Amino acid sequence: MKTISEGSTAPDFELPDENGDLVRLSDKVREGPVVLFFYPAAMTGGCTREACTFRDLGQDFADAGAQRLGISADPVGRQKEFSEQHSFDYPLLSDRDREVATAYGVKRRFVTPVKRATFVIDRDLTIRKVIASELDMQVHAQEALAALA
């Protein structure tokens, strides 16, 4: 499986968000750096903690000029339910066929559909930071903010 490393170019993609609207990475980075975090499954304990940490640190990401994008293999409807249940203020993208997960090297064959991983992506699509902790849910947002500083 392909591994994406710091300094490489982030694969561009277009996926539906929780409302079914298409979101393209190359459009989002025009507004500033993007923090793209992959999570295994909406509405599970660890993923809820992780996504809520990204929500709770929203002002810190805004102050850094960065946008947050969550992504999992969950369908649009489940993403919408997850977002509404926790009042997320950022898009949750649906990668049903896991093509984007494959492009980023986080697709799994067993246990969960994707690995928990976060990519800090600069405006020129260069990957500034890769965070890959399966067990510490808060470290993703904290290390992404540190990379943006």
MISEKE-126645 format. One record per atom (N, C-alpha, C, CB): residue number from 1; chain; y, x, z. Coordinates in nm, 3 decimals, always signed. Atoms other than C-alpha are relative to their C-alpha. Glycine has a CB too. Example, Ala and Ser with C-alpha at 12.3 -4.5 7.8 and 13.67 -1.06 7.14 Angstrom:
residues 2
1,A,-0.119,+0.089,+0.000 $
1,A,-0.450,+1.230,+0.780 $
1,A,+0.120,+0.090,+0.000 $
1,A,+0.003,-0.099,+0.125 $
2,A,-0.119,-0.082,-0.006 $
2,A,-0.106,+1.367,+0.714 $
2,A,+0.109,-0.077,+0.073 $
2,A,+0.046,+0.041,-0.142 $
//
This chain:
residues 149
1,A,-0.118,+0.084,+0.000 $
1,A,+0.000,+0.000,+0.000 $
1,A,+0.125,+0.089,+0.000 $
1,A,+0.000,-0.096,+0.122 $
2,A,-0.126,-0.069,+0.014 $
2,A,+0.348,+0.114,-0.089 $
2,A,+0.075,+0.002,+0.134 $
2,A,+0.086,-0.067,-0.108 $
3,A,-0.080,-0.010,-0.122 $
3,A,+0.564,+0.239,+0.200 $
3,A,+0.144,+0.025,-0.039 $
3,A,-0.053,+0.113,+0.093 $
4,A,-0.143,-0.017,+0.024 $
4,A,+0.940,+0.205,+0.196 $
4,A,+0.054,+0.089,+0.111 $
4,A,+0.075,-0.139,-0.004 $
5,A,-0.052,-0.091,-0.101 $
5,A,+1.117,+0.489,+0.371 $
5,A,+0.153,+0.005,-0.005 $
5,A,-0.057,+0.140,-0.020 $
6,A,-0.144,-0.014,-0.007 $
6,A,+1.471,+0.562,+0.479 $
6,A,+0.047,+0.088,-0.115 $
6,A,+0.044,+0.059,+0.136 $
7,A,-0.055,-0.074,+0.113 $
7,A,+1.683,+0.683,+0.188 $
7,A,-0.046,-0.054,-0.135 $
7,A,-0.038,+0.143,+0.011 $
8,A,+0.046,+0.057,+0.127 $
8,A,+1.485,+0.490,-0.074 $
8,A,+0.080,-0.126,-0.033 $
8,A,-0.152,-0.032,+0.006 $
9,A,-0.071,+0.120,+0.045 $
9,A,+1.619,+0.195,-0.273 $
9,A,-0.079,-0.123,+0.040 $
9,A,+0.022,+0.004,-0.152 $
10,A,+0.064,+0.125,-0.041 $
10,A,+1.545,-0.149,-0.131 $
10,A,-0.035,-0.083,-0.123 $
10,A,+0.091,-0.081,+0.095 $
11,A,+0.034,+0.089,+0.111 $
11,A,+1.355,-0.372,-0.373 $
11,A,+0.085,-0.128,+0.006 $
11,A,-0.152,-0.036,+0.004 $
12,A,-0.079,+0.122,+0.006 $
12,A,+1.579,-0.657,-0.486 $
12,A,-0.095,-0.119,-0.008 $
12,A,+0.098,+0.002,-0.123 $
13,A,+0.083,+0.121,+0.004 $
13,A,+1.447,-1.012,-0.454 $
13,A,+0.090,-0.122,+0.005 $
13,A,-0.102,-0.001,+0.117 $
14,A,-0.065,+0.130,-0.014 $
14,A,+1.541,-1.377,-0.465 $
14,A,-0.103,-0.096,+0.060 $
14,A,+0.056,-0.054,-0.137 $
15,A,+0.091,+0.091,-0.070 $
15,A,+1.382,-1.625,-0.221 $
15,A,+0.078,-0.121,+0.051 $
15,A,-0.072,+0.072,+0.117 $
16,A,-0.066,+0.116,-0.058 $
16,A,+1.456,-1.974,-0.091 $
16,A,+0.018,+0.017,+0.151 $
16,A,-0.081,-0.127,-0.029 $
17,A,-0.023,+0.000,-0.144 $
17,A,+1.613,-2.007,+0.252 $
17,A,-0.053,-0.130,+0.060 $
17,A,+0.151,+0.018,+0.032 $
18,A,+0.053,+0.117,-0.071 $
18,A,+1.538,-2.278,+0.509 $
18,A,+0.049,-0.133,-0.058 $
18,A,+0.039,+0.008,+0.146 $
19,A,-0.049,+0.121,+0.066 $
19,A,+1.742,-2.528,+0.302 $
19,A,-0.046,-0.011,-0.144 $
19,A,+0.151,-0.002,+0.005 $
20,A,+0.045,-0.001,+0.139 $
20,A,+1.572,-2.440,-0.027 $
20,A,+0.097,+0.067,-0.095 $
20,A,-0.024,-0.139,-0.045 $
21,A,-0.097,-0.071,+0.084 $
21,A,+1.880,-2.250,-0.154 $
21,A,-0.048,+0.143,-0.025 $
21,A,+0.141,+0.001,+0.066 $
22,A,+0.046,-0.135,+0.033 $
22,A,+1.803,-1.926,-0.335 $
22,A,+0.098,+0.104,+0.052 $
22,A,-0.018,+0.016,-0.151 $
23,A,-0.078,-0.112,-0.054 $
23,A,+1.924,-1.605,-0.170 $
23,A,-0.049,+0.125,-0.071 $
23,A,-0.016,+0.013,+0.156 $
24,A,+0.033,-0.125,+0.069 $
24,A,+1.936,-1.279,-0.369 $
24,A,+0.057,+0.117,+0.081 $
24,A,+0.056,+0.000,-0.147 $
25,A,-0.043,-0.115,-0.079 $
25,A,+1.950,-0.949,-0.179 $
25,A,+0.121,+0.070,-0.062 $
25,A,-0.114,+0.098,+0.015 $
26,A,-0.110,-0.073,+0.065 $
26,A,+2.177,-0.782,-0.437 $
26,A,+0.133,-0.074,+0.010 $
26,A,-0.033,+0.026,-0.146 $
27,A,-0.123,+0.076,-0.023 $
27,A,+2.430,-1.065,-0.389 $
27,A,+0.046,+0.016,+0.145 $
27,A,-0.022,-0.149,-0.033 $
28,A,-0.035,-0.010,-0.143 $
28,A,+2.418,-1.044,-0.008 $
28,A,+0.061,+0.135,+0.036 $
28,A,-0.124,-0.025,+0.086 $
29,A,-0.053,-0.131,-0.037 $
29,A,+2.481,-0.668,+0.007 $
29,A,+0.142,+0.022,-0.049 $
29,A,-0.090,+0.110,-0.055 $
30,A,-0.141,-0.010,+0.043 $
30,A,+2.809,-0.717,-0.180 $
30,A,+0.094,-0.035,+0.114 $
30,A,+0.026,-0.092,-0.120 $
31,A,-0.080,+0.042,-0.115 $
31,A,+2.935,-0.876,+0.142 $
31,A,-0.007,+0.101,+0.115 $
31,A,-0.047,-0.137,+0.049 $
32,A,+0.017,-0.100,-0.106 $
32,A,+2.822,-0.579,+0.354 $
32,A,-0.146,+0.030,+0.020 $
32,A,+0.062,-0.049,+0.132 $
33,A,+0.140,-0.037,-0.025 $
33,A,+2.506,-0.418,+0.489 $
33,A,-0.082,-0.121,+0.041 $
33,A,-0.007,+0.108,+0.108 $
34,A,+0.092,+0.108,-0.035 $
34,A,+2.203,-0.642,+0.533 $
34,A,-0.107,+0.055,+0.094 $
34,A,-0.066,-0.061,-0.128 $
35,A,+0.111,-0.030,-0.089 $
35,A,+1.958,-0.633,+0.821 $
35,A,-0.108,-0.103,-0.032 $
35,A,+0.043,-0.005,+0.154 $
36,A,+0.110,+0.085,+0.046 $
36,A,+1.634,-0.773,+0.677 $
36,A,-0.117,+0.019,+0.096 $
36,A,-0.042,+0.034,-0.147 $
37,A,+0.113,-0.016,-0.092 $
37,A,+1.370,-0.845,+0.938 $
37,A,-0.114,-0.093,-0.038 $
37,A,+0.044,-0.027,+0.144 $
38,A,+0.124,+0.072,+0.029 $
38,A,+1.014,-0.950,+0.859 $
38,A,-0.065,-0.037,+0.134 $
38,A,-0.098,+0.087,-0.089 $
39,A,+0.071,+0.044,-0.121 $
39,A,+0.836,-1.155,+1.125 $
39,A,-0.127,-0.073,-0.043 $
39,A,+0.092,-0.091,+0.090 $
40,A,+0.129,+0.055,+0.040 $
40,A,+0.473,-1.272,+1.121 $
40,A,-0.004,-0.152,-0.017 $
40,A,-0.101,+0.039,+0.099 $
41,A,+0.014,+0.145,+0.011 $
41,A,+0.514,-1.646,+1.185 $
41,A,+0.106,-0.073,+0.082 $
41,A,-0.139,-0.044,+0.046 $
42,A,-0.100,+0.082,-0.069 $
42,A,+0.784,-1.898,+1.273 $
42,A,-0.062,-0.074,+0.118 $
42,A,+0.063,-0.100,-0.098 $
43,A,+0.034,+0.080,-0.118 $
43,A,+0.767,-2.069,+1.612 $
43,A,-0.118,+0.056,+0.080 $
43,A,-0.031,-0.139,-0.042 $
44,A,+0.097,-0.065,-0.089 $
44,A,+0.533,-1.818,+1.775 $
44,A,+0.080,+0.077,+0.104 $
44,A,-0.098,+0.096,-0.080 $
45,A,-0.072,-0.060,-0.113 $
45,A,+0.624,-1.649,+2.102 $
45,A,+0.079,+0.125,-0.034 $
45,A,-0.096,+0.033,+0.106 $
46,A,-0.067,-0.126,+0.031 $
46,A,+0.703,-1.297,+1.983 $
46,A,+0.106,-0.015,-0.107 $
46,A,-0.100,+0.102,-0.043 $
47,A,-0.095,+0.017,+0.110 $
47,A,+0.874,-1.405,+1.664 $
47,A,+0.122,-0.080,+0.045 $
47,A,-0.067,-0.070,-0.119 $
48,A,-0.113,+0.076,-0.054 $
48,A,+1.088,-1.656,+1.853 $
48,A,+0.089,+0.093,+0.082 $
48,A,-0.049,-0.119,+0.087 $
49,A,-0.080,-0.095,-0.079 $
49,A,+1.199,-1.384,+2.098 $
49,A,+0.080,+0.091,-0.092 $
49,A,-0.090,+0.086,+0.092 $
50,A,-0.068,-0.091,+0.093 $
50,A,+1.281,-1.150,+1.809 $
50,A,+0.115,-0.071,-0.072 $
50,A,-0.100,+0.057,-0.102 $
51,A,-0.102,+0.073,+0.076 $
51,A,+1.470,-1.410,+1.604 $
51,A,+0.116,-0.043,+0.089 $
51,A,-0.062,-0.124,-0.068 $
52,A,-0.107,+0.038,-0.093 $
52,A,+1.663,-1.529,+1.911 $
52,A,+0.086,+0.120,+0.039 $
52,A,-0.059,-0.065,+0.125 $
53,A,-0.080,-0.121,-0.028 $
53,A,+1.768,-1.170,+1.985 $
53,A,+0.097,+0.025,-0.114 $
53,A,-0.092,+0.123,+0.021 $
54,A,-0.091,-0.015,+0.113 $
54,A,+1.911,-1.145,+1.633 $
54,A,+0.111,-0.105,+0.006 $
54,A,-0.078,-0.012,-0.134 $
55,A,-0.101,+0.105,-0.015 $
55,A,+2.090,-1.478,+1.697 $
55,A,+0.099,+0.036,+0.110 $
55,A,-0.067,-0.135,+0.030 $
56,A,-0.084,-0.026,-0.116 $
56,A,+2.221,-1.375,+2.038 $
56,A,+0.095,+0.118,-0.021 $
56,A,-0.086,+0.025,+0.121 $
57,A,-0.085,-0.117,+0.030 $
57,A,+2.363,-1.048,+1.899 $
57,A,+0.083,-0.022,-0.127 $
57,A,-0.086,+0.126,-0.015 $
58,A,-0.071,+0.034,+0.123 $
58,A,+2.530,-1.229,+1.608 $
58,A,+0.140,+0.057,-0.008 $
58,A,+0.007,-0.146,-0.015 $
59,A,-0.136,-0.053,+0.002 $
59,A,+2.883,-1.127,+1.707 $
59,A,+0.001,+0.151,-0.019 $
59,A,+0.074,-0.038,+0.129 $
60,A,+0.010,-0.146,+0.017 $
60,A,+2.777,-0.762,+1.731 $
60,A,-0.028,+0.035,-0.146 $
60,A,-0.111,+0.058,+0.091 $
61,A,+0.027,-0.025,+0.142 $
61,A,+2.635,-0.779,+1.378 $
61,A,+0.124,-0.031,-0.084 $
61,A,-0.119,-0.085,-0.049 $
62,A,-0.123,+0.034,+0.073 $
62,A,+2.953,-0.951,+1.254 $
62,A,+0.104,+0.110,+0.017 $
62,A,+0.057,-0.136,+0.050 $
63,A,-0.095,-0.108,-0.026 $
63,A,+3.165,-0.681,+1.419 $
63,A,-0.034,+0.125,-0.081 $
63,A,+0.004,+0.034,+0.149 $
64,A,+0.045,-0.115,+0.080 $
64,A,+2.955,-0.421,+1.231 $
64,A,+0.009,-0.030,-0.150 $
64,A,-0.145,+0.037,+0.038 $
65,A,-0.012,+0.038,+0.141 $
65,A,+3.016,-0.611,+0.905 $
65,A,-0.133,-0.028,-0.066 $
65,A,+0.071,+0.107,-0.075 $
66,A,+0.136,+0.016,+0.053 $
66,A,+2.644,-0.679,+0.866 $
66,A,-0.047,-0.144,+0.006 $
66,A,-0.098,+0.089,+0.076 $
67,A,+0.062,+0.132,+0.004 $
67,A,+2.443,-0.986,+0.778 $
67,A,-0.145,+0.013,+0.037 $
67,A,+0.016,-0.064,-0.139 $
68,A,+0.141,+0.004,-0.039 $
68,A,+2.104,-1.083,+0.910 $
68,A,-0.075,-0.094,-0.092 $
68,A,-0.016,-0.044,+0.148 $
69,A,+0.091,+0.085,+0.078 $
69,A,+1.819,-1.221,+0.701 $
69,A,-0.138,+0.012,+0.062 $
69,A,-0.002,+0.041,-0.152 $
70,A,+0.137,+0.002,-0.048 $
70,A,+1.487,-1.324,+0.854 $
70,A,-0.091,-0.039,-0.115 $
70,A,-0.016,-0.096,+0.121 $
71,A,+0.092,+0.030,+0.110 $
71,A,+1.183,-1.341,+0.629 $
71,A,-0.144,-0.004,+0.051 $
71,A,+0.014,+0.105,-0.114 $
72,A,+0.142,+0.010,-0.033 $
72,A,+0.823,-1.459,+0.671 $
72,A,-0.068,-0.077,-0.112 $
72,A,-0.022,-0.071,+0.138 $
73,A,+0.078,+0.072,+0.101 $
73,A,+0.547,-1.622,+0.469 $
73,A,-0.002,-0.151,+0.027 $
73,A,-0.142,+0.054,-0.005 $
74,A,-0.003,+0.144,-0.031 $
74,A,+0.620,-1.961,+0.629 $
74,A,+0.068,-0.078,-0.112 $
74,A,+0.073,-0.025,+0.133 $
75,A,-0.065,+0.083,+0.102 $
75,A,+0.710,-2.248,+0.393 $
75,A,+0.142,-0.039,+0.042 $
75,A,-0.084,-0.126,-0.028 $
76,A,-0.140,+0.037,-0.024 $
76,A,+1.071,-2.366,+0.362 $
76,A,+0.012,-0.101,+0.114 $
76,A,+0.062,-0.058,-0.128 $
77,A,-0.009,+0.102,-0.104 $
77,A,+1.009,-2.672,+0.582 $
77,A,-0.021,+0.054,+0.140 $
77,A,-0.102,-0.107,-0.027 $
78,A,+0.025,-0.061,-0.132 $
78,A,+0.870,-2.465,+0.867 $
78,A,+0.117,+0.090,+0.039 $
78,A,-0.132,+0.082,-0.001 $
79,A,-0.118,-0.083,-0.028 $
79,A,+1.163,-2.221,+0.837 $
79,A,+0.115,-0.088,+0.049 $
79,A,+0.042,+0.081,-0.127 $
80,A,-0.108,+0.092,-0.038 $
80,A,+1.403,-2.517,+0.860 $
80,A,-0.022,-0.050,+0.144 $
80,A,+0.007,-0.119,-0.098 $
81,A,+0.033,+0.047,-0.135 $
81,A,+1.226,-2.652,+1.169 $
81,A,+0.028,+0.109,+0.103 $
81,A,-0.147,-0.043,+0.008 $
82,A,-0.022,-0.115,-0.088 $
82,A,+1.235,-2.305,+1.330 $
82,A,+0.149,+0.023,+0.021 $
82,A,-0.067,+0.128,-0.058 $
83,A,-0.144,-0.023,-0.006 $
83,A,+1.604,-2.260,+1.248 $
83,A,+0.071,-0.107,+0.082 $
83,A,+0.058,+0.005,-0.141 $
84,A,-0.065,+0.111,-0.073 $
84,A,+1.706,-2.603,+1.377 $
84,A,-0.037,+0.002,+0.148 $
84,A,-0.040,-0.135,-0.062 $
85,A,+0.046,-0.001,-0.138 $
85,A,+1.498,-2.568,+1.693 $
85,A,+0.075,+0.104,+0.084 $
85,A,-0.150,+0.028,+0.005 $
86,A,-0.062,-0.109,-0.075 $
86,A,+1.676,-2.244,+1.789 $
86,A,+0.144,+0.028,-0.043 $
86,A,-0.082,+0.126,-0.016 $
87,A,-0.141,-0.013,+0.043 $
87,A,+2.020,-2.290,+1.623 $
87,A,+0.031,+0.137,-0.059 $
87,A,+0.093,-0.027,+0.118 $
88,A,-0.025,-0.130,+0.063 $
88,A,+1.991,-1.978,+1.409 $
88,A,+0.121,-0.011,-0.091 $
88,A,-0.125,+0.047,-0.079 $
89,A,-0.124,-0.004,+0.078 $
89,A,+2.317,-1.880,+1.241 $
89,A,-0.011,+0.096,-0.118 $
89,A,+0.118,+0.040,+0.089 $
90,A,+0.026,-0.087,+0.115 $
90,A,+2.158,-1.677,+0.963 $
90,A,-0.118,-0.059,-0.077 $
90,A,-0.030,+0.148,+0.046 $
91,A,+0.108,+0.057,+0.082 $
91,A,+1.917,-1.756,+0.675 $
91,A,-0.139,+0.051,+0.040 $
91,A,+0.025,+0.032,-0.146 $
92,A,+0.141,-0.034,-0.012 $
92,A,+1.540,-1.762,+0.715 $
92,A,-0.062,-0.021,-0.137 $
92,A,-0.073,-0.087,+0.111 $
93,A,+0.052,+0.005,+0.136 $
93,A,+1.371,-1.682,+0.386 $
93,A,-0.150,-0.022,-0.002 $
93,A,+0.035,+0.128,-0.074 $
94,A,+0.141,+0.033,+0.014 $
94,A,+1.035,-1.811,+0.269 $
94,A,-0.063,+0.084,-0.111 $
94,A,-0.017,-0.151,-0.030 $
95,A,+0.071,-0.090,+0.092 $
95,A,+0.813,-1.546,+0.106 $
95,A,-0.147,-0.045,-0.006 $
95,A,+0.010,+0.152,+0.046 $
96,A,+0.132,+0.064,-0.003 $
96,A,+0.513,-1.777,+0.050 $
96,A,-0.111,+0.085,-0.061 $
96,A,+0.006,-0.131,-0.070 $
97,A,+0.106,-0.078,+0.066 $
97,A,+0.323,-1.551,-0.190 $
97,A,-0.002,+0.146,+0.050 $
97,A,+0.020,-0.003,-0.152 $
98,A,-0.011,-0.133,-0.062 $
98,A,+0.421,-1.240,+0.012 $
98,A,+0.028,+0.112,-0.100 $
98,A,-0.126,+0.032,+0.076 $
99,A,-0.036,-0.104,+0.098 $
99,A,+0.546,-1.059,-0.298 $
99,A,+0.106,+0.094,+0.055 $
99,A,+0.050,-0.064,-0.130 $
100,A,-0.104,-0.085,-0.058 $
100,A,+0.854,-0.935,-0.113 $
100,A,-0.060,+0.086,+0.111 $
100,A,+0.118,-0.086,+0.054 $
101,A,+0.068,-0.078,-0.103 $
101,A,+0.640,-0.830,+0.183 $
101,A,-0.080,+0.114,-0.062 $
101,A,-0.094,-0.091,+0.083 $
102,A,+0.074,-0.105,+0.070 $
102,A,+0.422,-0.637,-0.061 $
102,A,+0.095,+0.109,-0.048 $
102,A,-0.079,-0.059,-0.119 $
103,A,-0.097,-0.097,+0.052 $
103,A,+0.726,-0.470,-0.220 $
103,A,+0.055,+0.089,+0.111 $
103,A,+0.116,-0.072,-0.070 $
104,A,-0.052,-0.076,-0.114 $
104,A,+0.844,-0.360,+0.127 $
104,A,-0.111,+0.068,+0.081 $
104,A,+0.080,-0.091,+0.090 $
105,A,+0.111,-0.067,-0.066 $
105,A,+0.498,-0.242,+0.233 $
105,A,-0.038,-0.060,+0.135 $
105,A,+0.033,+0.143,+0.019 $
106,A,+0.031,+0.061,-0.129 $
106,A,+0.460,-0.492,+0.518 $
106,A,-0.102,-0.115,-0.009 $
106,A,+0.126,-0.051,+0.063 $
107,A,+0.102,+0.105,+0.014 $
107,A,+0.201,-0.735,+0.378 $
107,A,-0.127,+0.045,+0.071 $
107,A,-0.029,-0.030,-0.151 $
108,A,+0.126,-0.027,-0.069 $
108,A,-0.116,-0.758,+0.584 $
108,A,-0.111,-0.082,-0.061 $
108,A,+0.013,-0.030,+0.150 $
109,A,+0.117,+0.075,+0.046 $
109,A,-0.465,-0.866,+0.493 $
109,A,-0.065,-0.075,+0.114 $
109,A,-0.101,+0.094,-0.065 $
110,A,+0.065,+0.060,-0.116 $
110,A,-0.579,-0.951,+0.847 $
110,A,+0.100,-0.018,+0.114 $
110,A,-0.119,+0.086,+0.046 $
111,A,-0.076,+0.027,-0.123 $
111,A,-0.439,-1.069,+1.183 $
111,A,+0.121,-0.090,-0.027 $
111,A,+0.045,+0.132,+0.063 $
112,A,-0.121,+0.077,+0.032 $
112,A,-0.092,-1.181,+1.065 $
112,A,+0.034,+0.023,-0.147 $
112,A,+0.120,+0.039,+0.093 $
113,A,-0.032,-0.016,+0.142 $
113,A,+0.051,-1.234,+0.714 $
113,A,+0.085,+0.124,-0.032 $
113,A,+0.073,-0.122,-0.049 $
114,A,-0.085,-0.118,+0.021 $
114,A,+0.309,-0.954,+0.756 $
114,A,+0.013,+0.078,+0.130 $
114,A,+0.140,-0.041,-0.053 $
115,A,-0.031,-0.084,-0.115 $
115,A,+0.387,-0.665,+0.986 $
115,A,+0.143,-0.031,+0.045 $
115,A,-0.017,+0.152,-0.033 $
116,A,-0.135,+0.014,-0.052 $
116,A,+0.692,-0.693,+1.210 $
116,A,+0.076,+0.128,-0.035 $
116,A,-0.002,-0.026,+0.157 $
117,A,-0.077,-0.117,+0.045 $
117,A,+0.946,-0.461,+1.047 $
117,A,+0.141,-0.044,-0.035 $
117,A,-0.069,+0.069,-0.121 $
118,A,-0.141,+0.027,+0.028 $
118,A,+1.323,-0.441,+1.003 $
118,A,+0.054,+0.112,-0.088 $
118,A,+0.082,-0.013,+0.131 $
119,A,-0.061,-0.095,+0.093 $
119,A,+1.519,-0.273,+0.724 $
119,A,+0.152,-0.020,+0.004 $
119,A,-0.056,-0.018,-0.145 $
120,A,-0.146,+0.003,+0.009 $
120,A,+1.889,-0.188,+0.746 $
120,A,+0.035,+0.052,-0.139 $
120,A,+0.070,+0.086,+0.116 $
121,A,-0.023,-0.028,+0.142 $
121,A,+2.011,-0.194,+0.385 $
121,A,+0.150,+0.008,-0.027 $
121,A,-0.066,-0.108,-0.090 $
122,A,-0.141,-0.021,+0.032 $
122,A,+2.345,-0.052,+0.270 $
122,A,+0.042,-0.077,-0.124 $
122,A,+0.029,+0.148,-0.018 $
123,A,-0.056,+0.075,+0.112 $
123,A,+2.573,-0.207,+0.009 $
123,A,-0.053,+0.046,-0.135 $
123,A,+0.150,+0.011,+0.001 $
124,A,+0.054,-0.053,+0.126 $
124,A,+2.423,+0.018,-0.262 $
124,A,-0.153,-0.014,-0.005 $
124,A,+0.040,+0.148,-0.017 $
125,A,+0.144,+0.026,-0.011 $
125,A,+2.070,-0.104,-0.166 $
125,A,-0.081,+0.118,+0.054 $
125,A,-0.054,-0.038,-0.135 $
126,A,+0.072,-0.111,-0.064 $
126,A,+1.984,+0.226,+0.006 $
126,A,-0.046,-0.045,+0.138 $
126,A,+0.090,+0.128,+0.009 $
127,A,+0.052,+0.032,-0.133 $
127,A,+1.761,+0.181,+0.310 $
127,A,+0.049,+0.106,+0.098 $
127,A,-0.157,-0.007,+0.000 $
128,A,-0.058,-0.090,-0.100 $
128,A,+1.950,+0.331,+0.601 $
128,A,-0.096,+0.023,+0.117 $
128,A,+0.132,-0.057,+0.052 $
129,A,+0.087,-0.011,-0.117 $
129,A,+1.695,+0.259,+0.874 $
129,A,-0.120,-0.094,-0.016 $
129,A,+0.077,-0.033,+0.130 $
130,A,+0.121,+0.082,-0.005 $
130,A,+1.337,+0.129,+0.908 $
130,A,-0.044,-0.005,+0.146 $
130,A,-0.114,+0.058,-0.094 $
131,A,+0.045,+0.019,-0.137 $
131,A,+1.229,-0.015,+1.242 $
131,A,-0.134,-0.073,-0.006 $
131,A,+0.105,-0.080,+0.086 $
132,A,+0.134,+0.058,+0.009 $
132,A,+0.858,-0.087,+1.287 $
132,A,-0.066,+0.002,+0.137 $
132,A,-0.086,+0.076,-0.102 $
133,A,+0.066,+0.015,-0.129 $
133,A,+0.759,-0.197,+1.636 $
133,A,-0.066,-0.136,+0.002 $
133,A,+0.101,+0.016,+0.120 $
134,A,+0.072,+0.127,-0.001 $
134,A,+0.491,-0.463,+1.661 $
134,A,+0.012,-0.072,+0.134 $
134,A,-0.147,+0.024,-0.032 $
135,A,+0.008,+0.059,-0.133 $
135,A,+0.522,-0.521,+2.036 $
135,A,+0.134,-0.017,+0.072 $
135,A,-0.088,+0.082,+0.084 $
136,A,-0.131,+0.012,-0.065 $
136,A,+0.886,-0.469,+2.141 $
136,A,+0.091,-0.081,-0.092 $
136,A,+0.063,+0.141,+0.031 $
137,A,-0.073,+0.091,+0.090 $
137,A,+1.063,-0.770,+1.990 $
137,A,+0.151,+0.027,-0.002 $
137,A,-0.024,-0.144,+0.042 $
138,A,-0.145,-0.022,-0.007 $
138,A,+1.415,-0.676,+2.107 $
138,A,+0.044,+0.129,-0.067 $
138,A,+0.044,+0.001,+0.145 $
139,A,-0.038,-0.130,+0.054 $
139,A,+1.408,-0.320,+1.972 $
139,A,+0.050,-0.009,-0.144 $
139,A,-0.118,+0.096,+0.008 $
140,A,-0.039,+0.013,+0.141 $
140,A,+1.452,-0.440,+1.613 $
140,A,+0.150,-0.021,-0.013 $
140,A,-0.075,-0.116,-0.067 $
141,A,-0.143,+0.029,+0.008 $
141,A,+1.800,-0.587,+1.663 $
141,A,+0.081,+0.116,+0.061 $
141,A,+0.033,-0.133,+0.073 $
142,A,-0.073,-0.108,-0.066 $
142,A,+1.908,-0.310,+1.901 $
142,A,+0.007,+0.125,-0.087 $
142,A,-0.064,+0.033,+0.134 $
143,A,+0.000,-0.120,+0.086 $
143,A,+1.803,-0.026,+1.670 $
143,A,+0.077,-0.025,-0.131 $
143,A,-0.144,+0.043,-0.030 $
144,A,-0.078,+0.031,+0.121 $
144,A,+1.953,-0.204,+1.368 $
144,A,+0.149,+0.014,+0.030 $
144,A,-0.033,-0.142,-0.051 $
145,A,-0.141,-0.016,-0.038 $
145,A,+2.288,-0.225,+1.549 $
145,A,+0.038,+0.146,+0.015 $
145,A,+0.030,-0.076,+0.130 $
146,A,-0.027,-0.143,-0.017 $
146,A,+2.266,+0.142,+1.644 $
146,A,+0.013,+0.069,-0.136 $
146,A,-0.113,+0.066,+0.082 $
147,A,-0.006,-0.060,+0.134 $
147,A,+2.202,+0.231,+1.277 $
147,A,+0.128,-0.039,-0.074 $
147,A,-0.121,-0.042,-0.083 $
148,A,-0.122,+0.047,+0.063 $
148,A,+2.507,+0.029,+1.174 $
148,A,+0.126,+0.064,+0.058 $
148,A,+0.010,-0.149,+0.013 $
149,A,-0.117,-0.057,-0.070 $
149,A,+2.737,+0.206,+1.424 $
149,A,+0.049,+0.127,-0.068 $
149,A,-0.035,+0.030,+0.145 $
//
